């Protein structure tokens, strides 16, 4: 079901929400110092491996696909993977964007893919989240990736083959949440398509529907519960979120952040049976975003696609809708 909404009663977020979020995730910038290596092309699509510095001690590795015969500046689609994923896992989707005239880019999130230490396995991401609960000097749950995406846009602005005014962002699951947070924070992202990642963390706590989402980082949550001797309920879940991703359930919850994307193009893709993003919480976000698009007189830039009879996955039909959305709003 694809629909463009027409009415809502939600309140707009405070004017300082974006500034507060940027202040929270801010850290000292370092020179990008990009490094690029050309890889073997696939059919008529060239592939490059690149990396750049995002902060002291952190380099972001990525892959870039573009048609070998492309000339001039091209629109870009950045693809963000989900928990336990990697840039290589996004290769098929990126190749498809490249063959449709976009420069396609995938990066590794922290503690995933090329940024995962040898022998650590998936436990490294969970260990980072558990560490964040105690020292709160890093935000591996969503926020660090938002910073990395913003620095990626900084890098893209230096490239002579990129049209910096036509940058789109799509993400799946964890990457979907990171997509709407990054688009809310950075106005340079012209089009956003968060997939199975939009939700109201606050709604889930209020309605005891938070259990599905923590499947993405359950080992970390369970370990903290054990160490703290806590009861794994909504009250403790709120405390956990407040430490590992401050504001995620309140000031920076979905209903507060999605409206900040207006009037830029936003397509929300979620599922009706997704326990990680319960549909009533999704609609709370949608209603808030709709109000913002109405106020901006940009209703045509906002659409919602709810995948019927679908759990936590993105269907081929939804991938087609995302492609159509990027073509509509990023192509000249």
N, C-alpha and C positions, 0 to 999 in steps of 0.2 A: 504494500500500500504506500503510494507516494502522494503526499498532500502538501499544499502550501496553505498555512493557517491564516485565519482572518480576524480572530478576536481573542482577548485574554484579559485577565484581571490582576495579573501578578504585578508586584512593585518593581521598579527599576533599582539596580544596585546603587549604593552610594558612589558619588563621583570619585572618591579616593580609593576605591577597591583595587583598581589596576596599579596605582602608585604603591599601595601597601604590599601587593603581591611582588612587584618588582623589587621593592626594598628587602623583602624577606629572602628572595633567591639571589640577590646581588652578591657578587664577589669580585675581588680584584681581577681586572682583565690583564692578559698577557698578549704579546704579539701572536698573531695567528700562525706564523711560520708554516705555511702549507707545504706539503710534499705530495707530488702526483706521479704515479707510475701508470703508463699505458699497458693494458692487458690485451690478450688476443681477442679480436672482435668475434661476435656471434652473428653470423649471416651479415646483414648490412648495418649492424649496430655495434658501435665502438664501446668498449668498457674501460674505465679507469679506476684504479684504486687511489684514494687520496686520504690524507689525514691533516688535522690542524689542531692547534693548541686551544683549549677552551678555558683553562685556568692553570695555575701552577700544579704540575704533576699530573695533568690530565690531557691526553690527546684523543681526539675522536676519529676513528677510522670509518671510512665510507666507501661505497661503490657508486659510480656514476655511469649511466647509460645514455647514449645519444646516437642518432642516426649518423652513419659515417659520412654521408654527403651533405649534412646540414651546414648551413652558412648563416652568419649573422647571430643576433641574440634570440634565444628561444625561451618560452615559458618553462617553468620548472615545477615538477611534482615531487615533493619529499614524502617518503613512505617510512612509517615507524612501526616496528615489529611489536609483538606482544611479549608477555613474560616467558623467559626461556628461549626466545627467538634470536634471530641474527639478521644482519643485512643480507647475507646469502639466501636466507629463507624468503626474502622479498624479491628475489631475482625474477621470477616469472611475472609478477605484477609490474615490476619496473620495466622489464623488456616490452611488455604490452604498452606502457605509457610512452616509451621511447619510439616505438613503431607508429605511434599516433602523433608524432611531432613534438613531444615534450622532451626536455632533459629530465631524466628520472634519477632520483638519488635515494639511497638507503644508508643509514648509519647504524652502528652498534650502540645500544644503550649501555650504560655502565653496568659492569658485572655480567655482561652478556657477550656472546660472540667473541670477537678478537680481543675484547677488553676483559675477558675472563682469565684468571690465572690458571696455568696448567695444573690439572689434577684436582681442581676445586669443584668442578661440576656445577650443577644448579644451586648447590648449597652456598655459593659465594654471594648471590643476590640476597638470600635469606639472612646470611650472616651480616650483610651490610645494613639491612633493615633493622635487625636486632641491635646492632651497634648504634644505629641512629637513635633508637629508643633511649639509650643511656647517655650518649655524649652530645647528640643533637648538633653535630658539626657538618653533617651531610644529610641530603634528602633523597636517598635512592628511590623512594616511592614517589614517582612522578616528577617532582620538582627539579631534580638534577638534570633530567632530560630536557625540561623546558629551557633551562639555561643553555644546554648544548645546542638545542635547535636555534636559539637566538644567535649564538655564535656561528652556527652554520650559515644563517642568513647573512651575517657579517662577511663570511668567507665568500658566499655566492655573489655578493655585491662587488667583489674584486675581480670576478671572472668576466672576460670579454665575450663569452658565448651565452651569458645569462641576461635575460630581461628582468631586472630586479623589481620591476613593478608588477610582474606576473609570476608570483611564487605561490604555489599551492601546497597544502599539507594534508595527508591522510594517514590515519593510524588505526590499528586493530587492537581491541581489548585494552591492555595497559597503554599501548600506543594511541588508542582512541581517546583516553582520558588526557594523555599528554598533548594530543592534538588540540583539544578545545582549550586547555590551559595555555598552551603556547600561543594560539591565535588570539586569545583574550589579552595576553600580555604584550604581544608584538604586532603592531598595526601594519608592519611590512608584509605580513602573511595575508595575501589577497583573497584566498579561498581556503576553506577548511571543510574536511569531511571526516568527522570522528565516527568510527565504526565500533559498535558494541562496547562503547566506553563512556558514553554520556550517562550520568546518573546523579541522584541527590544522595550523598553520603548521609546527610542529616535526616532525610526521610527514612532511609534504611534503619538508622538507629532508633528513630521514633516508633517504628512499626516492627521492631525486632526482625528485620529482614537483612541483617548485615552479614550473615554467615556465608552466603554464597560468594561474596566478593573476596573474603579472606582466603579462599582456596588458592588464590594466586600467590599468597605469601604465608600460608598456614604454618609451615615449620617455624618461621620466625615468631609468629604470634603465639603458637603453642609453647615455645621455649620461654618467651617472656612471661607468659602466664605461670609456667612452672617455677621460674626463678622468683617471681613476685609472690607466689602463693595466692594468686588472685582467682576470682570466679570469672570464667569467660562469659561475661554478659555484655549488654549494650553499654553499661556504665564503664566497664573496663575498656571496651572497644573504643569508646570516645577518648579515654585517657591515652590509649595506644596511638590513635590517629593524631591527637594533639601533640604528641612527641615526635612522631616520625614524619608527619606532614601537617604542620600547624595551620589551622584555619580551614582544613579540607572539608570539615563538616559544617562550617559556619560562613565566615567571610569569603572563602574561596571555594565554596560548594558550587556544584553545577548551576543551580538557579541564579547564582551571583556572577558567574564567569561567562556563561554563554551569551548573556545580553551584551557583554563588552565587545563581542565580535561584530555586531551591527555597526554600519550598514554593509559590511563586507559579506561575500557569498558564503553561506553555511548550509550544508546538507547533513542532517543527523540521521544515521543509520543504526537502528537498534532492533531487538527481537522481542516477540511477545512472550516467549517462554524462557527467557534468559534469567536464571537465578542470580547471576552476578550483577546484573543491572535490572532490578525489578521494574516492571513497566510503569506502575504508579509513580515511582521516583523519577523515571525518565520523563513522564508527562509534566511533573512539577518543573523540570528544567525547560521543557519545550514551551510551556506557558509563559515562563519568565522571559525566554528569548523572544517569543512572539511579540510581547509587549514592546520590547526594545526596537524590533524591526518596524512595528506599526508607528512608533514615535519617530523613527528615522525615515518614514515613508519609503521603506525598502522591502516591502513584503515579498516582492518577487525574488529577492536575494536569499530567502529562507525557505527551506523545504525539509520535510520529514519523511523517512521511509521506515515503516515498521515491518520487519520480516515476519510473515505469518507462519505459525506452527514451527518455529525455529528457536533453538536454544542459543548457546554462546558460540556462534560462528557467523561468518559472512558468506552469503550465498553468491553464486555466479551472477544471478540477476542483480544483486546489490552492487557487485563490482562493475557491472555494465552501467548502472545508474550513476555511480561515482565517476566513471569515465565521461559520461554525458555531461555531468555537472562541471567537470574541469574544462571540457571542450567549450561549453557554453560561456564560462566566465573567465577563462584564461586565454583562449585563442583569440587573435585579433579579428 
